[in-house]
Amino acid sequence: MRLSADLGRSPISASVMNFGAMTCTESCVATLLNLMGCDYRYFFLDYWNLFYEAGVLLAGRNLDSVDLDFLYGIGKERRTELKLEECARLAADPACSVLLLTRASKLPFFPKKLLAFEENGFDHYVLVHGYDSSEQALMAVDPIAGFSGAVPLDELRDASPYGTGFRAWILTRKPYFRPPAPAELFSYVGIRNYRRSVLSQRAYRAVLDDLDRLAGSSSAEQARWIEQNNIAITSVVKNRRLVWRGFAELDLLSDGQKIRWDKAVQSVIAEWTRLNLLLLKWTHAQRDDAMRLSIRDKLKGIEASEKRLLFAMATEGRR
């Protein structure tokens, strides 16, 4: 059996979405939505968030908090020990797909050059959207790896980070769905994004604490933290742009709101970009404590700016 398919010639290539490093969750979900004929931009409306895990600042990766049922009529069920045979049975149903959490280094198709974050404890989602019973192979897509094709069950058995079973999300499209009206949708996602900005305070506090700790750490530890967060913050910027793109393009805003909030969103994105530039400068001046303090101040400013923006969007409503 040929293990992989060239995405450039694959019949599903036009549906595959890759949003870059640390975006396996949203890349898989957006790809699935495209395969279903849905507009993935609605998914990102409800996706303005921030986490700090294993020393890395992240946006996204949290399917728990996204209501796919409200947005698309797609039910989701978390499983903590899904056997591959059951995954195959589920994926054989055209209405059902599975997000399978894997150890990327154990996937036969995953490029070694993309494994930088695995040693920090980050696992990797793969989308399973079908099953070939004659070959006993799952039909899978990995947008980050650029892979689409059949993967024999036996070649996946060692890819679980948690023993013999896999952690997974089972996503099932319901036969009947009434999409929310624009005003209802705006109110719903605006409030949820603002609530997450309050929860994101924990991420900001954790980063600030780590910056204080790094003041007394080795140059090698500082350099590693800076390198990983440079990559991660690039993904945060992409996340903010994707969320705003949905609001701006999906008829959720008045013309006045679009102009005013575009200016505010672009200002926030610019602040994230300046933060990344400060991190790069700190790489070459790691004993410059003034630089570290400037990074702290920039983070505090970004937190305040995002909270003001999201509060305005949550309270003003669609006009």
N, C-alpha and C positions, 0 to 999 in steps of 0.2 A: 504494500500500500504506500502511496506517496503521502508523507506525513503532512506537508505544508502546501499551501496554495499561495501563489504570487498575488498579493493584494491588487497589484496593478491590473491584473487580468481577471480577478475574481468577480463573479456576477454581483456580489454584494459590496464591491469596493466603494461604490458611490455612497453607501450608507455608513461606512466606518468613520468614526470621529475620534481623533486623537488630540487632546488638549495639552499634551506635554507631560513633563515629569510630575510625579505625585498626583496624577489625575485618573488613575485606573477606574475608580468608581464612576465618576461622571462620564468618562469616555465610553465605558461599557453601557451605561444607561442611555446615553444619547444615541449610541449605535443601535441599541435595541429599539428605541423609539422610532428611529429612521426606518428600521426594518419593518416596523408595524405601520408605517405610513403616518406617524404622528409628528408634530412639530416639537423638536427637542427644546426650543427656546422657552417654552412654558416651564420646563423642569428647572431651569436656572433662575426663574423668578423667585423661587423659594429656597435659594441656596447661598445667601450671603451669611457667611459664618467664619469662625476662626478657632483653631485649636493649637495646642502646643503639646506635642508628643515626642518623647525620646530626644528632646533637645532641638526639635524642628518645628517652626511655625508654619501652620498649614491652613488652607481653606478647603472646604469640601470634605470628602471621604466619610460623610456621616449620612447614610441612607435612612437611618433611624428617624430622623427629624423631617424627612420629606414625605408629603402626603400624595403619593402617586395616584391614589384612588380619587381624590378630589380633582387632581389636575388632568388625569387621563382615564380613569376607570380601570386602573391596574391595581389589583390587590398584591400585597407583599407579605411574605411569611419568613421569619428568621428561623434557620435550622442550625443546630450546633454540632450535629454529628451525622451528616448526610452521607450515606454510602454511595459509591459510584453507580452501583446497579439501580438504586432508586433514582439517582440523578438521570440516568439513561431513560428510565420509565417516564419520568416527568417531562424530559426534553422531547420525547416522542409526541407529546401533545402539542399541536400547533399553537394553542393558546397560552402555552407555558414556556418560560425560559428560566434559566438559573444563573445567578451570579455566584461563581465558585471561588472561595478564598483559597489561594495557593501560596506555596513558596516558589517564587519565580525561578530560583536557581535550579529547581528540580523539573521545570518544564522543558521538554525536549527542543522547543523552538525559541526559547527566550534568549536574546543576545546578552552575552556576558558583560558587555560594556554598559548595560543599563541597570546593573545590579548594585549600584552605589549605596542605596538606602536600605538594602535588606539586612545588613549587619546591625542596623539600628532597631531592628525588630518590626519593620514594615512589611506586611504581607501584600499579596497582589491578587486583584480580582480578574477573572476571565469570564467572558460571557459564553454560556452554553445555550444554543438555540435549536438543537435538533439531535437526532440519534440515527445512526446508520446500523441497523440490526445485522445486516449481512456481513459487515466488517467489525461489528462490536466496537464501534468508535463514536465518540461524541463529536458533534459538529460545533466547533468553537471559533470564537473571534477574540483576539487579544489586540485591541487597538494600539496599545503602547508598544508592543513587540512588532507590530505590522504583520500579524499572522491571521490567516483565515483558512480553516481546513478541518480535516478529520483527524482526531487524536484517539488512538486505541486506548481502551480503558486501562490496560496493563501498563501503559506508559505514563499514566497519571497517578498510579497508586501511591507512589512515594512523594507526591507533590503536596500532600496535606501537611500543614504545620502542626497539626494537633492529633497525630496518631492515625488510626485507620479511617476515621470519618472526616468530613469536610464541614467547615462552617460555610453557610451559604444563605443567600436570599432567593426565595422562590417567587417569581413574578408571574402573575396570571391575569390575562386580560379578560374583563367581564364582557358578556355578550351585548349588554345595553349600557349606554353611558350618555348622560346629558352634560355637556361642558358648561362650566360656570359662565355667567354673563361678565363682561369686562369690569363693571363696577364691583361686583361680588368678588371677582378674582383679585382686583387691585387691593381691596380692603383686607382680604385674607392674607395675601403674601406680604403686604406692607406691615401688618401687625406681627406676623411671624418673624420677619427679618429683624424688626426692632427688638423683639424679645430675645433673639439670638445675640444681638449686640450687647445686651445686658449680661448674658451668659459668657460672652467673649471676654469679659473683664478678667476672668480667671486665666485665660491665655496670656493676656497682656501682663498680668501680675507675675506669671511664671517666667515670662521672657525677661522682665525687669530683674527678677531674683537671680536668674542665670547670668545676666550681664554683671551683676554685683559679684557673683561667685567667680566669673571669668577674670575679674581684675587681679586675682591672685593665682591664676592658673598658668600653665606652661604655654609657651608660644605655639607649640604643636596643637594643644587642645583648643586654643583660641582660633587657630587657622582652620581647624576642622569644623568648628561651630560656624564660623563665618562662611566657609565654602558651602556647607549644606544649606544654610539659611539664605544665601544668595540665590541658590536654585529654587528653594521653596517659595521665597517671596516673589519670584517671577511668576510662579503659579498662582499666588494670591492676586497679583495684578490681573492675570488672565481671568480669574474667577470674577473679580469686580466688573471687568469689561463685559463678560458674558451675562451677568445679572442685569446690568444696565442695558445691554443690547435688547434683551427681552422687553423691558419696560418701554424702551424708546420705539420699538418696531411693532409691537403687538396691540396698538390702539388702546393702551391703558392710561395715557396721559393726555391732558389738553395741550395745545400748542404752547401756552405760557408755562405750564409745568415742565414740559420737555426742555425748553430753553433754559429755565432757571436751574433745574436739577441736573441737566447735562453739565453746566458749569461747576456745580458742586461735586459731581461724581469725578469729573476730569481733575478737579483740584485734589481729591482724595487719591486718585491714581498717581498723580504727580508726586504726592507726598510719599507714597510707597516706593516710587522709583528713586526719589532722593534718599530714602532710607537705604536702599540697596547700594547706592553710590557711596554713602557713608561707610557701609560695611566693607566695600572694596578698599576705601582709603585706610580703614582700620587694619586691613591685611598688611599694609606696608608701614604701619605705625602702631604696632600692638602694645607698646609700652606708653603710648600717649593716652593718659587717662582722660584728657579733655575730649578726645574723640569718642571714647566710650560714653562719657556723659552726654555728648551731643546725640548719640544714638538713643540713649534713654529718653531725652527730651523729645526727639522726633517721634518715638513710639507713643509717648503720652499725647502728643498733638494729633497723631493719626487716630488714636482711640476716641478723642473728643470730637474730631471732625466727623468720623463715621457715625457716632452716636447721634449727633445733631442732624445729620442727613437722614438717617433711618427713622428718627423720631418725627421729622417733618413729613416724610412719606407715609408713615403710619397714621398720623393724625389728620392730615389735610384731605386725603381721599381724592377720588377721581372727579375732575371738574370739566 
